Amino acid sequence: MNSNAAAQHSSPLVSPALRDKLVALFGPDHVRPASPANALSGVHPQLILEPTTEQQLAAALRIASEAGLAVIPRGGGTKLSWGNPPLRADLILSTTRLKQIVEHAWADLTVIVEAGCTIQKLQQTLAQHGQLLALDPLWPEEATVGGVLSTNDSGALRLRFGALRDLIIGVTIALPDGTLASSGGKVVKNVAGYDLPKLVTGALGTLGVITRAVFRLHPLPHGSRSFSIPAANPDEAQELVLGIQDSKLAHVALQSRFSGDAPPSIDILFEGTESGLDAQAIHLRALCRSQQISEVSSEIWSARQDLWSFSNPEETAIVKTSTLPADLGRTVELFRRSTNSAQVCWKSLMYATGLGWLRLEGRPDDLHRTLATLRADVERMGGSLVLLHRPATLPPFDAWGTPGDSLGLMKAVKRQLDPANTLNPGRFLGGI
């Protein structure tokens, strides 16, 4: 029996009395047995709860915590594989019925939205007033506000508009003791109190269950144009990226695509009026006069999602890397060197912010050796490598890597907010 199975076997069973209590709280249609399809990395929950209000969710969390049960928060379920396998998983607490857009204060460029609302629904509603949440996560048609916040999932737009921590200005979370805690507000310049929005962003649901969030918004652009620039090798790609970053170009996004069987390509996105876009295109061609520049479809910005379109999940790993932007060429060389020696195919997308995504394809043992080598090399550079998708047969490999100096503080915060280790036990950095 593996360690996860042993931990699950030791979990307390949900008693009939406790189930009846949950049914009385939610109603019979909102409490159901978990099926084998709901397993998380081989760990099988017992029940799925679907509250319709924040108060119901908080009450259910308190009941589960008092009973010593482990709770897995779930939104759209698009990123449940991220992080380490849970030590235990007794209840799945779904937010999909908390899906209302509570208030769109369009004159103030803010929105209050419940955690179970999908990103696509939110963007469609905001667009009716010519606004958007400047965020481009994976699978927006299914990904929910709470899930995107918990996994801190953002894409190429981060270069222009900042990370999720820059866009969120308020949050409400349910704590394991049943408390609904709020912090921040619906005005952009709210700086009073404890910064709970930033604390829970990227915490993988280990501190509390997000029930609603407040975001700052941006106007929809008048238009956009995308261009691609070929490069001979990773070093030339880095020179182009740094040259564009050091220029006066007003680009919104900048990414580089690499693989083991094709030359690199750099993509750049501009947004604005027609005359402004024409001026940016002229400036770009003047800056990169020795390069062949092609105008391309906006579909090029789905390249990150394309990395997840693989045919064999049992021979594929997806990782997220973080290195200095000036180390782009060096990082890609690490990808090439480590995969060549292990007979692993690779494809990568690197943002100008230094964040990158890498898909590896090969036999599980070869993938494990490649991941171990890559992590050691990237960490020696001062970066990080996080494993997001793993084959079921991959030998044990920690998703997060070497904890930094902040681990002690992170554990202290976890003990303060979730002393019984109710939420997502073991899934986060350092076994939190």
Summary of the structure (lengths in Angstrom):
residues: 432
radius of gyration: 22.5
end to end distance: 22.7
largest distance: 73.6
contacts: 1451
relative contact order: 0.11
helix: 36%
strand: 25%
